[in-house]
């Protein structure tokens, strides 16, 4: 089910902040293309298969891994 989770703008924003890019730009972490707006990179990801890229699948897997880590952290309980 988590492999079918929709990719939100927040997911893209959080991931894109991990890599330096020109100011006021967003970078697709899958194909490394740079986009001027969050909307344009989200649109690219949603239609990446039409362009010959697998960016959408990359972000789905990345989100599933993130959710898995989050659940694992919750199961471990609070750290003291």
N, C-alpha and C positions, 0 to 999 in steps of 0.2 A: 504494500500500500504506500509506503513512504517513497518508493521509486517513482510513483505517479504524483507526488506532491507538486503543487504548482509553485513556480518560482516567482517570488514577489520582488518588487522593486527594492525592498529592504535587503533581501538576500544578495542581490546584485551589488547594491551600494556597499554593504559590509565587505564583500569579497574584493570589490574594486579598490577599496581603501588600503588594501594590503600591499599594493604595488604602486610605486611612484610613476605618475604620468604627467603630461603637461597640465598646468593649472586649469581647472574648470573642464576637465575631460574625464571620461570613464573608459576603462580598459576591459575588454572581454578577456577573462583569465584563461579561457580555453584556446582561442586562436590568436590572442595578443593584439587584436585590432583595437584602435582607439576611436572613441565616439564623442561627439560634442555634448550630448545630453544623456541623462539616465534613460529617458524614453527611447532614444535611438539604439542604445545598447540592448535594452529589453526587447525591442522590436527585432533586432538582429538575432538575439538568442531564440526567440519564438519561431523565427523563420530560417534559422541557420541551415536546416537540412535542404531547403530549396537552393541555398547558395553553395552546397557541397561541404558544409561544416557539420560537426557533431556537438556544437556548443550546448545545445539544450540538454543533451544526455549528460554532458560533463557537469553542468549545474545541478541536474537532478541527483547524480551520484554524490556530488559534493554536499548537497543538502541532506541526503540520507546519512552520510557519514557524520555530519554535524549533529543531526538528531540522535544518532546512535551514541555519540560521545556524551551528549547532554543527558540522555537516559541513563547511561552508565554512571555518570557523575551523581545523578539523583539517587541511584541505587546504593552508592557507596556511603551516602549520608553526609552530613555536614562535617567539615574538617575542623579540628580543634587545634 
